[in-house]
């Protein structure tokens, strides 16, 4: 049996000349350490010193010394030797219920402490890109809040990478190829990407490398009609005609029919008004990472949040890395 490191002392005050089967001076006080009672119970239950030592995983010599010290302190033997092992003396028998009650209190105290650790509380500060707000990870956060009502989530949606070494956040959800920060990082899942458009726009798509199609650009320089990501796609002859600087308007404009947009598949597949454009295969994209400062690894609420999110996301890995994904265009 394992006990959390709490020291208990049993204080027996004798207010009568006879107690526990033997005579003591009036008002004499004896303090018995709980560790001694634990050794006493182990021997009483097993009937041998060796068996008692094994039951609580201590050295046989240590247990023998502690029992001797306890008997010396009390001034009476607790055990007599017999052919079958050790048997309790009269005082030993009378001491058993006291020791058992202290043991029960120790177990209750241990459970209380473990229970508090199992229900962490406080605030977890999380940073993530704007686009994550449109993914199933929001459902994970809602479920986490339901399961752990004593933990508050403070969510910062930003495309800037938080500096975890300066404690700008406790946890960072990041979409990246690699992470070089001095942090603890877990690559949750690899991701796929594909071209998306409305159902109506998809009827314009032919098996001609995208000739005559328009893509909505992403931070490309003014006047550029193509980009490396477009030339490496299944539509290299398509042109960039419009520009946005944020993901949310990119998706909104694509659903309005302005053009096609390259999106992570866990985003595009989730949108009811977008479809994967025909004549393509999903391409490998970046990975989804979960990052935290190394000093926070053992913080209960942080560990709870990280473990929960890892389990949830990895259980749906096929939502992020979809079937048929290839690393490069055929």
N, C-alpha and C positions, 0 to 999 in steps of 0.2 A: 504494500500500500504506500502511495506517495503522498507526502504532506508538503504544502507550500511552507516556506521558511517563517513560521510564526512560533515564537517561544511562549509556552504556557507554563504556569507554576501552580501546583495544587497546594494550597495552604490549609493545613489541618490544625485547628486550635482546640486543644483539649481543655474542656471546662469541667470535667469530672475526673475523678481519680482513675476510672477504668474506661478504656475505649479501644475498640478493635481487638478485644480479647487480651489485653495486657495492661499493666498498671503504669501510669505516667504521672508526673507531678502536675498539679493544677496550673492551667493557663500556659503550659509549655507549648511553644509553637514550632512546627517542623514544616519546612518548605520543600516540596518534592518537585523536581523539574519534570516537565512532560516527557522529555526524552527518556528519562529513567522509567516512567510509567509505560512508555512504548516498548522498551526492552522487557519490562516485567510481563506485559501482556503477551508478547511474542513467545516467551518461555512457557508461560502458563498454558497457552494454546497448543504448543507443540509437544510439551512434556520433556524436552531436552534442550540443553544449551546449544548444541549444534543445529538442531532443527529450528530453534528460534532465530539463530543468527542467519540461517539461509532464508527464512521467511521475510525478514526485513532487509536482507542483503547487506549485512555488516560482518565484520571479521569476528570469528568465534572468540578470540582473545578479548576484543573490545567489549563484546556483550558480557562475558564473564566478569570483567573488571567493573562494568557499570552496575551489574546486579550486586556484586560484593559491596560496592560503594553505597548503593541504596540501602542494603541491609545494615551496613555500618551506621549510616545516617539515622535510620529508624531505630536501631538498637535491638533488632530481632531478625531471625531468619525468616525468609519468605517461602523457601522451598526446603523440603527434606528429600534425601535420596532414598530411592526404593529400587527393587529389582527391575521394575519396568521403566524407571527413569526418575524424573523429578515430580514430586507431588506438593501441592500447596500446604503451607502451615495454616493454622487458624487465622493469623493476622493476614496472610496472603489471600485466603478466601474472602475475608472481610474487605480487603482492599480492591478486589476485582470490580465490584459495581462502580466504585469511584473512578477507577481507571477507564472503564468502559464509557462512562458519561463524558469524561474529558476527551476521549477519543472521538465520540460522536460530535462534540462541539468543534473539534479540530477539523473533522471532515466537513461539517456545515460551513465553517469559516473558509475552507479551501474552495468549496463549491461556489460560495458567494463571490470570492475574488475571481475565480475562473469565469463565472457568469458575467461579471463586469467586463472582463477582457473580451468575452465573446460578443458583447454588445457595445462596440466602440461608439464614441460620440465626438462631436466637434464639426469643424468645417473643412472640406476638401476643396482647394482652389485648383481648378482645371482650366487649361487653355487649349484651344483647338481652332482649326480653320473654319471659316464661315460655311463651307460646303458640308461639313459634318452635320450641321443642323438639319440637313435634308436627307439624312440617312437613317437606317434602323438603329444606329447607336443612340438616338434620342429615346427609343423605346427601352433600350438597356438602362439608360439613366433613370427613366421613370420607374422601372422595376427595382432598381437598386434603392431608390428613395423609399419605395414601398416596403422593402425588406429590412431596411436599416433606417427607421424613422428618426433615430437620434443623430444621424449624420446629415449635415446641410451641404449642398453642392453650390459652389460659387463658380459660375461658368463664364469664361471670357472668350468670346468668339473673335478671333483676329487672325489675319494671314501672316503676321509677324511672328517669328520664333521667339518664344519666351526664354529668358535667360534663367534657367533653373538654378544655376550656381549662385545667383543673386536673390534667390527665393521670390522671383516674380510670379511663380506658381508652384504648387506642390506636384502636380502631374501635368504632362503635356501629351496630347494626342497629335501626332504629326504624320503627314504624308510625305515620304522622302525615299530616295534610293538608298542613301546611307546616312548615318548619324555620327558625327565626330565630336560632339560635345562631351564634356567630362561629366557624364551622367550615367545612371543605370538605364539601359534601353532594352526593350523587348520588341522584336519584329513580330507583330501579331499575325499578319497575313500578307501574302503578295496580292497585288491588285491587277485587274484587267481594265482596258479602256477600249472604246469603240466609237464610231460616228453615229450620232442620233439626229433624228428629224421627226417632223410630224408624219402621220400616215399619208396625208395628201402630198407632202413633199417627196415621200419615198417613191411615189409613182413616177417621178421624173428621173429616178436613178436607173441608169442602164449599166450594162457590163462593158464600160468603155473607159475605165480608169478615172471616172469622175468628170469627164469633159462636159462643160456647160453647167456644172454645179457650183454653188457658192458656199463657202464656209465662213462662219463668224470668227474673226481673228482674236488673238489674245496677247495684247501688249506688243504686237509687231510694229515695226516702224511704219510711219505714214508712207504710202505709195508702194509698199511691198505687196505683191500679189500671191506670194507663196511663202512657205516657211519649212524648215527641216522636218518638223513633225508631219506636215502635210505631204511632203515629197516621199516620206517613208511609209505613208499610209496606203490603203487600197484605192485612194482617189488622188493620185499625184497630179492629175491634169485639172483638178478643181482649182478655183481661185479664192483668195481672201478678198472679201468685198467690204466687210464691216469690222468694227473693233469694239471690244469692251475691256474693262479693267478689273471686273469682278465676276465671280462665278455665278452669283444669283441672277444678274441680268443676262448673262450668257444663256442660262437655261430658259429664262422667261422669254427671251427673244427667239430662241429656237422653237419653243412651243407656239410662238406667234407666226411661225412660218418664214421668218426672215432669212433663214439659211440652216445649214447643218452645223453641228457642234460636236467636238470630241470631248467625251466625258468618261469618267470612271464608271464602270458598269454597275457598281452598287448604287450609283446615283441615277444614271440614265434608265436602268431597268425598273427602278422604283417609281418613276414619273408616269402617271396615267396617260399623258398626252404626247409621249415620245415613244418612238420605236427604233430599234437598231436598223440602220440603213442596210439595204440588200447588197449583195456582192462583196462581202467582206468577212474576215474572221477577227475576233477580238485580239488585240495586241497586248503584250505585257506592258504594264505601267510601273508605278512605284510600289512601295510597301506601306502598310499602315503600322506605325510605331506607337508604343506607349513608353513614355520617358518619365523618370523621376530622379530627384537628387539622391545620391547614395546615402546621405545621412537620414533619409526618411524611410528607408527600407523596412525598419522595424517598428515604425509608428503604426499603431493598431488600425486607425481609420484609413490610413493610406494603403496599408497592406490589404485591408478588406476591399477597398475600392478597386485596386489593381487586380487582385485575384478574381474578383467578380467579373470585371470587364474582359479580362483575358479569356475566361471560360466562355462567356457569352459570345464574343466575336469569333473565337476559333471554332465554336460549334456551328457557325454559319460561314465557314471559310469559302464554300462554293458560291456565296453571294458576292464575294469580293474578287475571287479568281474563278471566272466562269468557265464552263465547259467549252472546249474548242480553242482556247487561247493559245496563240503562238508567239514566240519571242520576236520574230521578224516576219515581214510580209513574204509570202511564198515567191 
